[in-house]
Amino acid sequence: MVDNQLGEFLRARRASVRPEQIGLVSYGRRRVAGLRREEVAEAAGMSADYYTHLERGRERRPSAQMLEALSRTLLLSDGLREHLYRLAGVVPVSRPVETVDPVLRQMLENYSAAPAFVMNSAMDILATNAMAEAFFSAYPRIDNLARMTFLEPVSREFCVDWVWTCQAMVAGFRQAGALYPDSERLRGVIDELLTASTEFAEIWHSYTLCAATTDPREFVHPEVGLLRLRYRSFDVREAQGQRLMLYQPEPGATVEALARMAGSVTASRS
């Protein structure tokens, strides 16, 4: 007997989904539980013959695009989606995660030495510690790091090497685009910046990429003055697309400046 785990999985999942769950209207008496093959094919944007071949084992190597469409149609959880990809012998396409784990949020809050925050592949800032809020206090909103850098006038004074910072962010977007090609949020931010920022468009279209560096970066904070900070970026293992950004002060005046910033944070909370 020919092994056909992919087809068996698709049949089982098809039987568990009701038409109304994916926006279909069911007419008359149904001879099968769940969805018909033709309904799955139509909802997933493929021919009925092709889907039938998948279930019967005549087609065993669907593309990642086909698998993603089937995952949405069959309402697969993240775990079942990964299982479907494995059955088809395809590496799962990563999906960015937009919520921050409560434990990580607590760790951020407990880190009071310097600014720290979590952002996603589109550079949306998802969570901050109190020092990060104070660090970015000159900005009207702390929402998306790229939008803040390119669209807020204060950024040119805040970031001493503003041009390098802009180039680094464009490089980050290009890397994220390769990792998450189907991210609507990522495409949306890039499209917005291409329209709203001449500088972003010039860097994006010129393919000017900055070299990675661990050198400290300088910032001018409106209350505590010049800050020289090193930063490290860590992938959040449990959440695809999220990165934890941690800053550390250079010895000397920056340590004292951050201590004054921490004092103002404490005073504002008391």
MARNUFI-268083 format. One record per atom (N, C-alpha, C): x, y, z; residue in three letters. Coordinates in steps of 0.02 Angstrom, whole numbers, padded with zeros to 5 digits, always signed. Example, Ala and Ser with C-alpha at 12.3 -4.5 7.8 and 13.67 -1.06 7.14 Angstrom:
2
+00660-00284+00390ALA
+00615-00225+00390ALA
+00660-00165+00390ALA
+00642-00112+00354SER
+00684-00053+00357SER
+00645+00002+00394SER
//
This chain:
270
+00042-00060+00000MET
+00000+00000+00000MET
+00044+00063+00000MET
+00032+00109-00046VAL
+00072+00169-00052VAL
+00055+00217+00005VAL
+00106+00241+00039ASP
+00096+00288+00094ASP
+00071+00355+00067ASP
+00019+00381+00097ASN
-00009+00445+00074ASN
-00032+00486+00134ASN
+00016+00501+00178GLN
-00001+00539+00239GLN
-00026+00609+00223GLN
+00001+00640+00171LEU
-00022+00707+00153LEU
-00096+00706+00134LEU
-00115+00658+00091GLY
-00185+00653+00070GLY
-00231+00637+00128GLY
-00209+00592+00172GLU
-00250+00574+00230GLU
-00260+00634+00275GLU
-00208+00673+00284PHE
-00213+00733+00327PHE
-00263+00783+00296PHE
-00257+00795+00231LEU
-00302+00843+00198LEU
-00375+00820+00203LEU
-00387+00755+00194ARG
-00456+00730+00198ARG
-00484+00739+00268ARG
-00442+00723+00318ALA
-00465+00730+00388ALA
-00481+00802+00405ALA
-00438+00849+00383ARG
-00449+00919+00398ARG
-00509+00946+00359ARG
-00518+00925+00298ARG
-00574+00947+00257ARG
-00640+00927+00291ARG
-00641+00867+00320ALA
-00702+00843+00352ALA
-00719+00881+00416ALA
-00670+00916+00444SER
-00681+00949+00508SER
-00701+01023+00501SER
-00701+01049+00440VAL
-00717+01119+00429VAL
-00786+01126+00398VAL
-00829+01165+00428ARG
-00896+01177+00401ARG
-00894+01234+00350ARG
-00935+01232+00300PRO
-00934+01284+00248PRO
-00939+01355+00276PRO
-00983+01365+00324GLU
-00994+01432+00351GLU
-00933+01459+00387GLU
-00888+01414+00409GLN
-00828+01437+00444GLN
-00780+01474+00398GLN
-00785+01462+00333ILE
-00741+01497+00286ILE
-00782+01541+00238ILE
-00843+01558+00260GLY
-00883+01604+00222GLY
-00921+01576+00163GLY
-00931+01510+00161LEU
-00969+01479+00107LEU
-01041+01467+00129LEU
-01086+01470+00082VAL
-01157+01455+00096VAL
-01170+01383+00073VAL
-01199+01344+00118SER
-01213+01273+00103SER
-01285+01266+00081SER
-01295+01233+00023TYR
-01361+01222-00004TYR
-01376+01147-00005TYR
-01437+01128+00015GLY
-01459+01059+00009GLY
-01423+01012+00056GLY
-01439+00949+00049ARG
-01410+00897+00091ARG
-01339+00881+00068ARG
-01293+00876+00115ARG
-01223+00862+00098ARG
-01208+00789+00110ARG
-01176+00758+00062ARG
-01158+00687+00068ARG
-01093+00676+00105ARG
-01055+00730+00115VAL
-00991+00724+00150VAL
-00991+00770+00211VAL
-00954+00749+00262ALA
-00946+00793+00320ALA
-00896+00848+00302ALA
-00910+00907+00325GLY
-00862+00961+00312GLY
-00866+00988+00241GLY
-00808+01003+00213LEU
-00804+01034+00147LEU
-00798+00982+00091LEU
-00824+00999+00033ARG
-00812+00959-00027ARG
-00744+00976-00056ARG
-00717+00931-00096ARG
-00652+00944-00127ARG
-00655+01008-00168ARG
-00710+01016-00206GLU
-00716+01075-00249GLU
-00717+01139-00209GLU
-00746+01137-00149GLU
-00749+01196-00107GLU
-00680+01214-00080GLU
-00642+01164-00060VAL
-00574+01176-00037VAL
-00533+01207-00093VAL
-00538+01177-00152ALA
-00499+01201-00210ALA
-00515+01273-00226ALA
-00580+01289-00229GLU
-00600+01357-00246GLU
-00577+01407-00194GLU
-00585+01390-00130ALA
-00565+01436-00077ALA
-00490+01446-00075ALA
-00452+01394-00094ALA
-00379+01398-00092ALA
-00349+01424-00158ALA
-00392+01435-00208GLY
-00367+01463-00270GLY
-00330+01415-00314GLY
-00352+01352-00316MET
-00321+01302-00359MET
-00376+01262-00394MET
-00356+01224-00445SER
-00406+01185-00481SER
-00429+01125-00439SER
-00491+01104-00451ALA
-00518+01046-00415ALA
-00477+00983-00432ALA
-00455+00977-00495ASP
-00415+00919-00515ASP
-00349+00916-00476ASP
-00317+00975-00470TYR
-00253+00976-00434TYR
-00263+00956-00362TYR
-00315+00983-00329TYR
-00327+00966-00259TYR
-00343+00891-00252TYR
-00382+00864-00298THR
-00398+00793-00297THR
-00334+00751-00302THR
-00288+00772-00345HIS
-00224+00736-00351HIS
-00185+00738-00285HIS
-00189+00794-00249LEU
-00156+00799-00184LEU
-00184+00748-00135LEU
-00250+00744-00131GLU
-00281+00697-00084GLU
-00267+00625-00103GLU
-00264+00610-00166ARG
-00255+00541-00189ARG
-00182+00520-00196ARG
-00137+00565-00181GLY
-00066+00548-00183GLY
-00034+00551-00251GLY
-00069+00577-00300ARG
-00039+00583-00366ARG
+00006+00644-00371ARG
-00006+00693-00329GLU
+00036+00752-00325GLU
+00061+00756-00253GLU
+00128+00755-00244ARG
+00156+00752-00177ARG
+00202+00810-00160ARG
+00211+00857-00205ARG
+00256+00912-00193ARG
+00224+00980-00208ARG
+00172+00998-00171PRO
+00143+01064-00182PRO
+00192+01119-00160PRO
+00184+01177-00189SER
+00227+01233-00173SER
+00209+01262-00104SER
+00254+01303-00077ALA
+00239+01337-00013ALA
+00179+01382-00020ALA
+00170+01412-00078GLN
+00112+01456-00089GLN
+00047+01416-00085GLN
+00046+01356-00115MET
-00012+01313-00112MET
-00026+01291-00041MET
+00027+01273-00005LEU
+00018+01250+00064LEU
-00008+01306+00109LEU
+00015+01367+00097GLU
-00009+01423+00136GLU
-00083+01434+00124GLU
-00104+01429+00061ALA
-00175+01438+00044ALA
-00217+01383+00077ALA
-00193+01321+00077LEU
-00229+01267+00108LEU
-00232+01276+00184LEU
-00178+01302+00213SER
-00178+01315+00285SER
-00232+01363+00305SER
-00241+01416+00265ARG
-00293+01465+00280ARG
-00362+01435+00270ARG
-00371+01398+00215THR
-00436+01370+00199THR
-00458+01319+00250THR
-00412+01277+00273LEU
-00428+01224+00319LEU
-00421+01245+00393LEU
-00410+01310+00403LEU
-00409+01339+00471LEU
-00358+01304+00516LEU
-00299+01294+00490LEU
-00248+01257+00528LEU
-00216+01301+00582LEU
-00207+01273+00640SER
-00168+01306+00692SER
-00095+01307+00670SER
-00054+01345+00707ASP
+00017+01348+00688ASP
+00049+01279+00689ASP
+00031+01238+00739GLY
+00060+01171+00744GLY
+00039+01127+00686GLY
-00025+01129+00667LEU
-00049+01088+00611LEU
-00022+01115+00545LEU
-00014+01180+00540ARG
+00015+01209+00480ARG
+00086+01183+00469ARG
+00126+01182+00522GLU
+00194+01156+00517GLU
+00193+01082+00499GLU
+00145+01044+00526HIS
+00139+00973+00510HIS
+00123+00964+00436HIS
+00079+01005+00409LEU
+00062+01001+00338LEU
+00125+01013+00295LEU
+00163+01063+00312TYR
+00225+01077+00275TYR
+00273+01018+00278TYR
+00280+00988+00337ARG
+00326+00932+00344ARG
+00303+00872+00302ARG
+00237+00860+00300LEU
+00212+00805+00260LEU
+00227+00815+00186LEU
+00228+00879+00165ALA
+00241+00894+00095ALA
+00315+00902+00080ALA
+00357+00896+00131GLY
+00429+00902+00121GLY
+00451+00973+00106GLY
+00415+01022+00134VAL
+00431+01093+00121VAL
+00445+01127+00187VAL
+00495+01172+00186VAL
+00511+01210+00247VAL
+00456+01261+00258VAL
+00427+01263+00318PRO
+00373+01311+00331PRO
+00395+01383+00322PRO
+00351+01423+00294VAL
+00363+01495+00288VAL
+00348+01526+00356VAL
+00395+01564+00383SER
+00386+01593+00449SER
+00333+01646+00449SER
+00294+01648+00503ARG
+00243+01699+00512ARG
+00263+01743+00571ARG
+00268+01808+00561PRO
+00283+01851+00618PRO
+00229+01847+00672PRO
+00249+01853+00734VAL
+00203+01852+00791VAL
+00198+01923+00818VAL
+00137+01946+00831GLU
+00127+02016+00849GLU
+00115+02028+00924GLU
+00106+01976+00963THR
+00095+01985+01035THR
+00158+01965+01073THR
+00171+02001+01126VAL
+00231+01989+01166VAL
+00213+01946+01226VAL
+00252+01894+01237ASP
+00240+01849+01293ASP
+00241+01887+01359ASP
+00194+01874+01404PRO
+00192+01910+01468PRO
+00257+01902+01508PRO
+00289+01845+01504VAL
+00352+01836+01541VAL
+00406+01883+01514VAL
+00409+01889+01447LEU
+00457+01935+01417LEU
+00441+02007+01436LEU
+00377+02025+01438ARG
+00358+02092+01460ARG
+00383+02105+01532ARG
+00376+02055+01575GLN
+00399+02064+01644GLN
+00475+02071+01647GLN
+00510+02033+01606MET
+00583+02039+01604MET
+00604+02109+01581MET
+00568+02135+01531LEU
+00583+02204+01508LEU
+00574+02253+01565LEU
+00519+02248+01601GLU
+00505+02294+01655GLU
+00558+02289+01710GLU
+00584+02230+01721ASN
+00634+02221+01774ASN
+00703+02245+01753ASN
+00713+02256+01687TYR
+00777+02281+01662TYR
+00775+02357+01664TYR
+00806+02386+01714SER
+00801+02458+01724SER
+00866+02495+01713SER
+00918+02460+01690ALA
+00983+02492+01682ALA
+00987+02537+01620ALA
+00949+02520+01568ALA
+00954+02555+01505ALA
+00891+02540+01463ALA
+00882+02576+01407PRO
+00824+02563+01365PRO
+00823+02492+01338PRO
+00764+02464+01334ALA
+00754+02397+01304ALA
+00683+02395+01277ALA
+00675+02362+01220PHE
+00609+02355+01190PHE
+00606+02296+01143PHE
+00546+02275+01126VAL
+00534+02220+01080VAL
+00500+02249+01018VAL
+00523+02230+00959MET
+00490+02251+00898MET
+00483+02193+00850MET
+00438+02200+00801ASN
+00427+02146+00753ASN
+00465+02160+00689ASN
+00454+02119+00637SER
+00492+02125+00575SER
+00478+02190+00539SER
+00420+02221+00551ALA
+00403+02285+00521ALA
+00426+02344+00563ALA
+00463+02330+00617MET
+00489+02379+00663MET
+00436+02414+00704MET
+00377+02382+00711ASP
+00328+02405+00760ASP
+00355+02391+00830ASP
+00354+02440+00872ILE
+00376+02430+00941ILE
+00318+02401+00981ILE
+00326+02339+01003LEU
+00272+02301+01034LEU
+00272+02306+01110LEU
+00330+02318+01139ALA
+00335+02323+01212ALA
+00398+02361+01230ALA
+00396+02399+01284THR
+00454+02438+01305THR
+00462+02433+01381THR
+00522+02447+01404ASN
+00530+02459+01476ASN
+00525+02533+01489ASN
+00525+02553+01552ALA
+00515+02623+01569ALA
+00572+02666+01542ALA
+00633+02639+01541MET
+00690+02677+01516MET
+00685+02690+01441MET
+00656+02644+01404ALA
+00646+02655+01332ALA
+00595+02710+01321ALA
+00542+02711+01362GLU
+00493+02765+01356GLU
+00525+02833+01369GLU
+00569+02836+01419ALA
+00603+02898+01434ALA
+00654+02915+01379ALA
+00686+02864+01352PHE
+00736+02873+01299PHE
+00704+02905+01237PHE
+00644+02882+01219PHE
+00609+02907+01160PHE
+00559+02963+01176PHE
+00568+02996+01233SER
+00518+03045+01256SER
+00511+03105+01209SER
+00560+03118+01167ALA
+00556+03176+01122ALA
+00508+03163+01064ALA
+00490+03100+01053TYR
+00446+03084+00997TYR
+00373+03090+01019TYR
+00330+03113+00973PRO
+00259+03118+00991PRO
+00226+03051+01002PRO
+00251+02999+00968ARG
+00224+02931+00976ARG
+00282+02881+00975ARG
+00275+02829+01015ILE
+00323+02774+01013ILE
+00286+02715+00983ILE
+00288+02710+00917ASP
+00247+02659+00884ASP
+00287+02615+00835ASP
+00322+02646+00788ASN
+00360+02608+00739ASN
+00428+02642+00730ASN
+00481+02606+00742LEU
+00548+02636+00744LEU
+00567+02667+00677LEU
+00549+02635+00623ALA
+00566+02662+00557ALA
+00526+02726+00542ALA
+00462+02725+00558ARG
+00421+02785+00547ARG
+00447+02843+00590ARG
+00465+02828+00652MET
+00492+02879+00696MET
+00556+02909+00668MET
+00599+02866+00641THR
+00664+02888+00616THR
+00657+02929+00551THR
+00617+02906+00505PHE
+00612+02939+00440PHE
+00562+02997+00438PHE
+00509+02994+00477LEU
+00454+03041+00470LEU
+00450+03094+00525LEU
+00482+03083+00581GLU
+00479+03133+00635GLU
+00540+03179+00632GLU
+00531+03244+00625PRO
+00587+03291+00619PRO
+00636+03287+00677PRO
+00613+03272+00737VAL
+00656+03269+00795VAL
+00711+03216+00787VAL
+00698+03167+00744SER
+00746+03112+00737SER
+00814+03135+00712SER
+00816+03187+00670ARG
+00879+03211+00643ARG
+00924+03240+00697ARG
+00895+03266+00749GLU
+00934+03291+00805GLU
+00948+03236+00856GLU
+00900+03192+00865PHE
+00907+03139+00914PHE
+00961+03090+00894PHE
+00961+03067+00831CYS
+01011+03020+00806CYS
+01069+03059+00777CYS
+01127+03057+00809VAL
+01184+03096+00785VAL
+01204+03074+00715VAL
+01209+03010+00703ASP
+01224+02985+00636ASP
+01159+02962+00603ASP
+01118+03011+00586TRP
+01051+02996+00560TRP
+01054+02958+00494TRP
+01100+02976+00450VAL
+01105+02943+00384VAL
+01121+02869+00392VAL
+01169+02854+00435TRP
+01187+02783+00446TRP
+01128+02745+00475TRP
+01092+02777+00522THR
+01034+02745+00552THR
+00982+02728+00499THR
+00970+02775+00454CYS
+00921+02763+00400CYS
+00943+02705+00356CYS
+01006+02703+00338GLN
+01032+02649+00296GLN
+01026+02582+00331GLN
+01039+02582+00397ALA
+01034+02519+00435ALA
+00962+02494+00436ALA
+00914+02540+00441MET
+00844+02519+00443MET
+00821+02492+00376MET
+00843+02523+00322VAL
+00825+02496+00256VAL
+00855+02427+00247VAL
+00917+02417+00270ALA
+00948+02351+00266ALA
+00908+02300+00307ALA
+00883+02322+00365GLY
+00841+02278+00406GLY
+00777+02259+00371GLY
+00747+02306+00336PHE
+00685+02292+00299PHE
+00698+02242+00242PHE
+00754+02249+00208ARG
+00769+02202+00153ARG
+00779+02131+00180ARG
+00813+02125+00237GLN
+00822+02060+00268GLN
+00755+02031+00290GLN
+00713+02072+00321ALA
+00647+02049+00344ALA
+00604+02028+00284ALA
+00609+02065+00229GLY
+00570+02047+00170GLY
+00587+01979+00142GLY
+00651+01960+00147ALA
+00672+01894+00124ALA
+00647+01840+00171ALA
+00643+01855+00236LEU
+00620+01806+00285LEU
+00544+01800+00287LEU
+00509+01855+00277TYR
+00436+01856+00283TYR
+00405+01888+00221TYR
+00411+01854+00164PRO
+00386+01884+00101PRO
+00312+01895+00098PRO
+00274+01861+00141ASP
+00201+01867+00140ASP
+00174+01913+00193ASP
+00217+01949+00228SER
+00195+01993+00283SER
+00162+02056+00255SER
+00097+02062+00263GLU
+00061+02121+00239GLU
+00082+02183+00278GLU
+00093+02175+00343ARG
+00113+02232+00384ARG
+00180+02259+00361ARG
+00228+02215+00348LEU
+00294+02236+00325LEU
+00288+02274+00259LEU
+00251+02246+00211ARG
+00242+02280+00147ARG
+00207+02347+00156ARG
+00160+02349+00203GLY
+00124+02411+00215GLY
+00168+02467+00240GLY
+00213+02452+00287VAL
+00259+02502+00314VAL
+00307+02525+00260VAL
+00334+02478+00222ILE
+00381+02496+00168ILE
+00346+02541+00117ILE
+00286+02523+00097ASP
+00249+02564+00047ASP
+00236+02634+00074ASP
+00218+02637+00139GLU
+00205+02703+00169GLU
+00268+02746+00167GLU
+00324+02718+00185LEU
+00386+02756+00188LEU
+00411+02774+00118LEU
+00399+02731+00069LEU
+00418+02748+00000LEU
+00380+02809-00024LEU
+00319+02816-00001THR
+00278+02874-00021THR
+00292+02935+00020THR
+00302+02927+00085ALA
+00306+02983+00131ALA
+00376+03010+00142ALA
+00428+02971+00127SER
+00496+02992+00142SER
+00540+02988+00079SER
+00564+03046+00057THR
+00610+03048+00000THR
+00674+03011+00017THR
+00698+03020+00078GLU
+00761+02987+00098GLU
+00754+02911+00097GLU
+00698+02886+00123PHE
+00687+02813+00122PHE
+00686+02788+00051PHE
+00649+02822+00007ALA
+00644+02800-00063ALA
+00712+02800-00097ALA
+00753+02851-00084GLU
+00819+02854-00115GLU
+00863+02795-00093GLU
+00863+02781-00028ILE
+00904+02726-00003ILE
+00878+02659-00028ILE
+00811+02652-00026TRP
+00780+02589-00048TRP
+00796+02575-00122TRP
+00789+02623-00165HIS
+00799+02612-00237HIS
+00873+02610-00256HIS
+00916+02638-00214SER
+00987+02637-00230SER
+01022+02574-00206SER
+00987+02535-00164TYR
+01016+02475-00133TYR
+01079+02493-00093TYR
+01078+02552-00062THR
+01133+02572-00018THR
+01124+02538+00049THR
+01170+02494+00065LEU
+01164+02457+00128LEU
+01225+02472+00171LEU
+01214+02483+00235CYS
+01270+02497+00280CYS
+01300+02431+00305CYS
+01364+02435+00322ALA
+01397+02376+00349ALA
+01378+02366+00422ALA
+01369+02303+00442ALA
+01353+02289+00511ALA
+01411+02312+00556ALA
+01394+02339+00614THR
+01445+02364+00659THR
+01422+02356+00732THR
+01471+02350+00775THR
+01455+02347+00847THR
+01478+02411+00881THR
+01496+02462+00841ASP
+01518+02525+00870ASP
+01462+02558+00908ASP
+01478+02597+00960PRO
+01425+02633+00996PRO
+01393+02686+00952PRO
+01329+02699+00963ARG
+01293+02751+00927ARG
+01280+02809+00975ARG
+01277+02869+00947GLU
+01267+02928+00987GLU
+01197+02957+00977GLU
+01168+02978+01032PHE
+01101+03009+01031PHE
+01103+03072+01075PHE
+01063+03121+01056VAL
+01058+03182+01097VAL
+00988+03184+01127VAL
+00984+03170+01191HIS
+00921+03169+01226HIS
+00904+03240+01249HIS
+00842+03261+01242PRO
+00825+03331+01259PRO
+00834+03348+01333PRO
+00835+03300+01377GLU
+00841+03315+01449GLU
+00909+03299+01478GLU
+00941+03244+01456VAL
+01004+03223+01487VAL
+01064+03231+01441VAL
+01053+03254+01380GLY
+01109+03269+01336GLY
+01135+03209+01297GLY
+01200+03209+01282LEU
+01231+03160+01238LEU
+01233+03091+01271LEU
+01211+03041+01234LEU
+01214+02971+01257LEU
+01253+02931+01206LEU
+01301+02891+01231ARG
+01338+02845+01188ARG
+01319+02774+01210ARG
+01284+02740+01166LEU
+01255+02675+01184LEU
+01274+02622+01132LEU
+01288+02563+01158ARG
+01294+02504+01115ARG
+01227+02467+01120ARG
+01210+02432+01066TYR
+01148+02393+01070TYR
+01159+02325+01039TYR
+01120+02278+01062ARG
+01120+02211+01035ARG
+01049+02190+01019ARG
+01041+02152+00967SER
+00976+02128+00946SER
+00974+02052+00954SER
+00922+02027+00988PHE
+00915+01955+01000PHE
+00848+01931+00972PHE
+00849+01878+00933ASP
+00787+01848+00909ASP
+00750+01817+00967ASP
+00685+01829+00969VAL
+00642+01798+01020VAL
+00624+01728+00994VAL
+00650+01678+01025ARG
+00644+01610+00999ARG
+00572+01587+00992ARG
+00530+01605+01040GLU
+00461+01582+01041GLU
+00415+01622+00996GLU
+00440+01675+00965ALA
+00396+01719+00925ALA
+00433+01740+00861ALA
+00416+01707+00806GLN
+00448+01722+00743GLN
+00440+01795+00725GLN
+00495+01827+00705GLY
+00493+01896+00683GLY
+00506+01947+00737GLY
+00503+01927+00800GLN
+00514+01975+00854GLN
+00588+01978+00873GLN
+00610+02038+00891ARG
+00678+02049+00915ARG
+00678+02089+00979ARG
+00721+02068+01024LEU
+00731+02105+01086LEU
+00792+02150+01077LEU
+00782+02215+01087MET
+00835+02264+01080MET
+00857+02287+01149MET
+00921+02277+01164LEU
+00949+02297+01229LEU
+01005+02348+01218LEU
+01002+02403+01254TYR
+01054+02454+01251TYR
+01098+02451+01313TYR
+01162+02467+01303GLN
+01209+02471+01359GLN
+01248+02535+01353GLN
+01258+02571+01409PRO
+01294+02635+01406PRO
+01369+02625+01401PRO
+01402+02670+01365GLU
+01475+02673+01367GLU
+01496+02703+01434GLU
+01553+02682+01461PRO
+01576+02709+01526PRO
+01584+02785+01523PRO
+01573+02816+01580GLY
+01583+02888+01583GLY
+01518+02926+01589GLY
+01513+02979+01548ALA
+01457+03026+01554ALA
+01391+02993+01540ALA
+01389+02943+01494THR
+01326+02912+01476THR
+01296+02874+01535THR
+01338+02842+01575VAL
+01314+02807+01634VAL
+01279+02856+01681VAL
+01311+02914+01691GLU
+01282+02964+01735GLU
+01217+02992+01705GLU
+01216+03001+01639ALA
+01155+03028+01607ALA
+01097+02979+01613ALA
+01111+02914+01604LEU
+01058+02864+01612LEU
+01035+02860+01684LEU
+01080+02871+01731ALA
+01060+02871+01802ALA
+01011+02929+01815ALA
+01024+02986+01784ARG
+00978+03043+01792ARG
+00911+03027+01759ARG
+00913+02993+01701MET
+00852+02974+01667MET
+00812+02925+01710MET
+00847+02877+01740ALA
+00813+02829+01784ALA
+00782+02864+01843ALA
+00816+02915+01869GLY
+00789+02953+01925GLY
+00725+02988+01906GLY
+00722+03016+01846SER
+00661+03049+01824SER
+00605+03000+01813SER
+00621+02939+01791VAL
+00570+02887+01783VAL
+00541+02869+01851VAL
+00585+02860+01900THR
+00562+02842+01967THR
+00519+02897+01996THR
+00540+02960+01986ALA
+00502+03017+02014ALA
+00433+03021+01981ALA
+00429+03008+01916SER
+00365+03013+01882SER
+00316+02959+01904SER
+00343+02903+01930ARG
+00300+02847+01952ARG
+00279+02853+02025ARG
+00313+02896+02061SER
+00297+02902+02133SER
+00242+02953+02145SER
//
